[in-house]
Amino acid sequence: MLDAHDLYLAATTAKTAKKPRRLTYRCESHQCLLLDVVDAGSLGIVLHIPQYKYSAKANEERSSESGRKANTVDGDRRWKAHTFYLEQSALTWEDDTIAGQSLSCNHVLEYMLNGKNFHDDLGSSKELVRIRANHTRYAV
C-alpha cells in the first residue's frame, strides 16, 4: 500500500482536469483547514489533518509536557500534521455517532467529527463544511 502522505501530495499537486478533493472542513472564522478529504480512486480515500497551533493558554490546558514533546514539531505548540487512509480512522464506521476524529485549530478547539456526520457529508453534493468555534457546523 502506498504511503498515505505521499499519495495525498501526489493527488493534490497533480495537474489534471479532474479535481481530486471530495470534501474540505474549515473553521468558519479564519478558514483554517481542519480536514482535507481526497478521493484517490481505486487506492482509497485519504484524510489529511494539517499542522496546527493552539494559543499558549489552550495548549497548556489541553496537553501535557510529554505529549507536547512527542507530538509537536517544536516541542511546544505546533502540532504535527497527520495523513492517513479512511480505513485507519474511526471515521470509517458510517453509523457511529460517538467515535470519530478530533479537528482543531486556534479558533476551533477539538471539534469531534463522528463517522455518521462524516459519511453524510461525504455522500452529499457539498464540498465544504464550515465549523464554528461553538462546534456548530454547516455545509456549503
Contacts in CASP RR format, 6 or more apart in sequence:
PFRMAT RR
TARGET T0000
AUTHOR 0000-0000-0000
METHOD contacts of the structure
MODEL  1
MLDAHDLYLAATTAKTAKKPRRLTYRCESHQCLLLDVVDAGSLGIVLHIP
QYKYSAKANEERSSESGRKANTVDGDRRWKAHTFYLEQSALTWEDDTIAG
QSLSCNHVLEYMLNGKNFHDDLGSSKELVRIRANHTRYAV
1 85 0 8 1.000
2 43 0 8 1.000
4 46 0 8 1.000
4 47 0 8 1.000
4 83 0 8 1.000
4 84 0 8 1.000
4 85 0 8 1.000
4 88 0 8 1.000
5 48 0 8 1.000
5 83 0 8 1.000
7 40 0 8 1.000
7 43 0 8 1.000
7 46 0 8 1.000
8 36 0 8 1.000
8 38 0 8 1.000
8 46 0 8 1.000
8 48 0 8 1.000
8 83 0 8 1.000
11 20 0 8 1.000
11 38 0 8 1.000
11 40 0 8 1.000
11 46 0 8 1.000
12 20 0 8 1.000
12 21 0 8 1.000
12 36 0 8 1.000
12 38 0 8 1.000
14 20 0 8 1.000
20 38 0 8 1.000
20 39 0 8 1.000
20 40 0 8 1.000
21 36 0 8 1.000
21 37 0 8 1.000
21 38 0 8 1.000
21 39 0 8 1.000
21 127 0 8 1.000
22 37 0 8 1.000
22 38 0 8 1.000
22 39 0 8 1.000
22 45 0 8 1.000
22 122 0 8 1.000
22 127 0 8 1.000
23 35 0 8 1.000
23 37 0 8 1.000
23 121 0 8 1.000
23 122 0 8 1.000
23 126 0 8 1.000
23 127 0 8 1.000
23 128 0 8 1.000
23 129 0 8 1.000
24 33 0 8 1.000
24 35 0 8 1.000
24 36 0 8 1.000
24 37 0 8 1.000
24 127 0 8 1.000
24 128 0 8 1.000
24 129 0 8 1.000
25 33 0 8 1.000
25 34 0 8 1.000
25 35 0 8 1.000
25 36 0 8 1.000
25 37 0 8 1.000
25 103 0 8 1.000
25 113 0 8 1.000
25 128 0 8 1.000
25 129 0 8 1.000
25 130 0 8 1.000
25 131 0 8 1.000
26 32 0 8 1.000
26 33 0 8 1.000
26 34 0 8 1.000
26 128 0 8 1.000
26 129 0 8 1.000
26 130 0 8 1.000
26 131 0 8 1.000
27 34 0 8 1.000
27 105 0 8 1.000
27 107 0 8 1.000
27 108 0 8 1.000
27 130 0 8 1.000
27 131 0 8 1.000
27 132 0 8 1.000
27 133 0 8 1.000
28 107 0 8 1.000
28 108 0 8 1.000
28 130 0 8 1.000
28 131 0 8 1.000
28 132 0 8 1.000
28 133 0 8 1.000
29 107 0 8 1.000
29 132 0 8 1.000
29 133 0 8 1.000
30 105 0 8 1.000
30 106 0 8 1.000
30 107 0 8 1.000
32 52 0 8 1.000
32 105 0 8 1.000
32 106 0 8 1.000
32 107 0 8 1.000
32 108 0 8 1.000
33 50 0 8 1.000
34 49 0 8 1.000
34 103 0 8 1.000
34 104 0 8 1.000
34 105 0 8 1.000
34 108 0 8 1.000
34 111 0 8 1.000
34 131 0 8 1.000
35 47 0 8 1.000
35 48 0 8 1.000
35 49 0 8 1.000
35 101 0 8 1.000
35 103 0 8 1.000
35 113 0 8 1.000
36 47 0 8 1.000
36 48 0 8 1.000
36 50 0 8 1.000
37 45 0 8 1.000
37 46 0 8 1.000
37 47 0 8 1.000
37 48 0 8 1.000
37 122 0 8 1.000
38 45 0 8 1.000
38 46 0 8 1.000
38 47 0 8 1.000
38 48 0 8 1.000
39 45 0 8 1.000
40 46 0 8 1.000
44 85 0 8 1.000
44 86 0 8 1.000
45 85 0 8 1.000
45 86 0 8 1.000
45 122 0 8 1.000
46 83 0 8 1.000
46 84 0 8 1.000
46 85 0 8 1.000
46 86 0 8 1.000
47 83 0 8 1.000
47 84 0 8 1.000
47 85 0 8 1.000
47 86 0 8 1.000
47 89 0 8 1.000
47 91 0 8 1.000
47 101 0 8 1.000
48 81 0 8 1.000
48 82 0 8 1.000
48 83 0 8 1.000
49 81 0 8 1.000
49 82 0 8 1.000
49 83 0 8 1.000
49 101 0 8 1.000
49 103 0 8 1.000
50 81 0 8 1.000
51 73 0 8 1.000
51 78 0 8 1.000
51 79 0 8 1.000
51 80 0 8 1.000
51 81 0 8 1.000
52 78 0 8 1.000
52 79 0 8 1.000
52 104 0 8 1.000
52 105 0 8 1.000
52 106 0 8 1.000
53 59 0 8 1.000
53 77 0 8 1.000
53 78 0 8 1.000
53 79 0 8 1.000
53 105 0 8 1.000
53 106 0 8 1.000
54 62 0 8 1.000
54 63 0 8 1.000
54 77 0 8 1.000
54 79 0 8 1.000
54 104 0 8 1.000
54 106 0 8 1.000
54 109 0 8 1.000
55 106 0 8 1.000
56 77 0 8 1.000
58 106 0 8 1.000
58 109 0 8 1.000
59 68 0 8 1.000
59 76 0 8 1.000
59 77 0 8 1.000
62 109 0 8 1.000
62 110 0 8 1.000
63 71 0 8 1.000
68 75 0 8 1.000
68 76 0 8 1.000
68 77 0 8 1.000
69 75 0 8 1.000
71 79 0 8 1.000
71 80 0 8 1.000
72 78 0 8 1.000
72 79 0 8 1.000
72 80 0 8 1.000
73 79 0 8 1.000
73 80 0 8 1.000
79 104 0 8 1.000
86 92 0 8 1.000
89 100 0 8 1.000
89 101 0 8 1.000
90 96 0 8 1.000
90 99 0 8 1.000
90 100 0 8 1.000
90 101 0 8 1.000
90 115 0 8 1.000
91 100 0 8 1.000
91 101 0 8 1.000
91 113 0 8 1.000
91 114 0 8 1.000
91 115 0 8 1.000
91 118 0 8 1.000
91 119 0 8 1.000
92 115 0 8 1.000
93 99 0 8 1.000
93 115 0 8 1.000
94 115 0 8 1.000
94 116 0 8 1.000
94 119 0 8 1.000
95 115 0 8 1.000
95 116 0 8 1.000
96 114 0 8 1.000
96 115 0 8 1.000
96 116 0 8 1.000
97 114 0 8 1.000
97 115 0 8 1.000
97 116 0 8 1.000
97 117 0 8 1.000
98 114 0 8 1.000
99 114 0 8 1.000
99 115 0 8 1.000
100 112 0 8 1.000
100 113 0 8 1.000
100 114 0 8 1.000
100 115 0 8 1.000
100 118 0 8 1.000
101 112 0 8 1.000
101 113 0 8 1.000
101 118 0 8 1.000
102 110 0 8 1.000
102 111 0 8 1.000
102 112 0 8 1.000
102 113 0 8 1.000
103 110 0 8 1.000
103 111 0 8 1.000
103 112 0 8 1.000
103 113 0 8 1.000
103 131 0 8 1.000
104 110 0 8 1.000
104 111 0 8 1.000
107 133 0 8 1.000
108 131 0 8 1.000
108 132 0 8 1.000
108 133 0 8 1.000
108 135 0 8 1.000
109 133 0 8 1.000
111 131 0 8 1.000
111 135 0 8 1.000
111 137 0 8 1.000
117 137 0 8 1.000
121 129 0 8 1.000
121 139 0 8 1.000
124 139 0 8 1.000
126 139 0 8 1.000
126 140 0 8 1.000
128 139 0 8 1.000
128 140 0 8 1.000
129 137 0 8 1.000
129 138 0 8 1.000
129 139 0 8 1.000
129 140 0 8 1.000
130 137 0 8 1.000
130 138 0 8 1.000
130 139 0 8 1.000
130 140 0 8 1.000
131 137 0 8 1.000
END
